[in-house]
Amino acid sequence: MTSNTMIGTGFLWCLLSGVIWASDGTDGVLTQLYADDLTAVQAGEKIYRMHCAACHGQYLEGQPDWRKRDENGYLPAPPHDASGHTWHHSDDLLFEITKYGPSVVINDTAYKTLMPVYNGILSDDDIVAVLSYIKNSWPAEERAWQESVNGTQVDGIQELPKKKSTFLDKLLK
C-alpha cells in the first residue's frame, strides 16, 4: 500500500469515526446550531465576549502555540476562526464539549484541560448562541465542510434514542 493510500485511508477512517462518534453523542440529544439566525448570532457574540474571549481571543484567534502543551501538560485555547480546528467538529460535538467539558466527551478523566465546564453556568440556549456566533464567522468553504461532517439539518434540538451500540452496529446502519 502506498503512503498516499495509507494517508487517504487514515483520513477517511478518522472522518468516519468522527461522524459516527458525534452522531451518538454524550447526552443522547442531537444539538444543532443557528449560524444563519442573526438574532442568535448577535446574542452569542455578547455571551462569547463575556465568557470565552479572555481565552479564545476577541476575534476568535485563540492563544499562541495552541497546538503545543505547556510545561504543565495543558494546551492553550485554540482559535475558533478558520485557522483553528473547531469547524472540523459537528454542531453536537461542539455543544457537548462546551457544556460537559472535553474529558467527559472523550471519557477520559485524566485529560488535562483548562476549558471550563459550562453546564450550570450557561443555559443550553446560551451555548447554542455562542457556537452559532462562532460558526457564523467561518468562511463558506469551512462551513460547507463542517455541514458535511455535521450530517444534520438545521432545525433545532431533537431527541435521539438513547441506546448503546457497538462500533460495528454503527458501520452496518
N, C-alpha and C positions, 0 to 999 in steps of 0.2 A: 504494500500500500504506500503510495507516495505521501510526502509530508503535506502537500496541499489537500489531498483527500482526507488525511487524518485530521488536519485543522478544520476542514469543512464539516467532517463528521462530528468532531468535538463541539463545534459551534452549534450545529443542528441539535445535538443531544442536549446542550445547555439551554438552548431556546425552548425545546420541547419540555424539558424538565421544569423550566421557569413557568411556562404556561400551565402545565399540569399542577404544579405546586400552588400557583396563585389562584387557580380555579377552585381548589378545595378550601383554602384559607384557614385561618386560625380560629375564627369565631362562627363559621358556617353562614355568614351573611355576606353577600356579594355587594360591595360598595362601589359606586361609580361616581365620577367627578363631573362637574358642570363648567368646563373651561370656556364655553361659549355663552354662559349666562353672566352678563356684565354685573348684575346685582351681586351674585355670589362672588365673582372675581374681586369686586371692589371691597366687599366685606372681608374677603380672605386677605387682601393686601393689608388692611388695617390690623387684623389679627396677627399676620406674619410679622409686621413691624414690631408689634408688642412682644411676641413670644419666640420668634425664630431668627430675626435679623441679627441679633447680637452674635450668634454663632455662624449662621449661614450667609451673612452679609446683606447689606441694604439692597443690593442689586442682584441677589441670588448667587453671588460669586464664590461663596464658600471661603474656607481658610486656606492659607498657603500649604503646600505639600500635603494635601488632603488624602493622598494615597499611601502615605508613609506613617507608620505608627510612631508615636513619640517614645521617650525613654521609659514611660510607664505602661506602654502597650496600647495606648488609645490612638484611634485615628482622628485627625482633625475633621471638623464639619465639612462635608463635601458641598460643592456647588450644586444648586438646583437649576441653573440655566443650562443651555445646550452643551456647555463644556463638561458637564458632570455626567453622572450615570443614572440620575433619577428617572429620566424618560425611558430607561431600559425596563422599568418595572410596571406592572399592571396597576390600575387605579386601586384595586382592592389591596394589593400588597403594600402600596404606599400608605394607604389608610391604616392598615394593621400595624405597620412599623411605627407610625406616628402615635397611634392610640396605645398599643401594648408594649412597644419597645422591640428593638431587633432581637434581643436574647429570647424573648417569648416566641416571636415569629419563627426563628430558626431552631427553637427548642434546645438552646444551649445556655444554661445559666452561668457558665463561665465566660461567655463572650464579653469582652471589655468594650464598653461604650460610655460616652458621656451624654448621649442622647437621652433627654428626659422622657419619661412615660407620661403621655398627656391624658390618659384615662383618668377622669375625675378633675382634670384641670380645664380642659376644653371639651365642649359638647361634641357629639358626632357631627352635627351640622357645622360647627366651627372648624373642625378638622377638614371636612369636605371643602369648605370655603377656602381655607389656606391652600390646600392641594390644588383646587381649581384655579386659584391665582397663579400658582407655580406652573401648572400645565398650560395656562393661557399664554405664558411668556415664551414657550418653546416655538421655534420656527416650524413651518408647515411640515418639513421632511421628518423632523423628530416626532412631531405629534402623530403623523401618519404611521410611522414605525411603531410608536407606543400603542396606538389603537390596534394595530395588527397583533401585538403581543397581548394587549388587553383582552381581545376576544369578547368584548362586551358591547352592548348597546347602551347609549346614554339615555337611560330612562329611570334613574333613581336607584334606591336601595331595594333589593328583593331578597327574601329568604331563600337560602339554598337548603336542600335536605342535609341534615347532619348525620353523616354516616362515615364510618371508617372504610376505606377501600385500599387495596394494595396497589402498588405502582403498576403491576401487570393489568389489574382491572381497569385502570385509567387508560392504559395504552389500547386496550381492546374495545373501548367505547367508540 
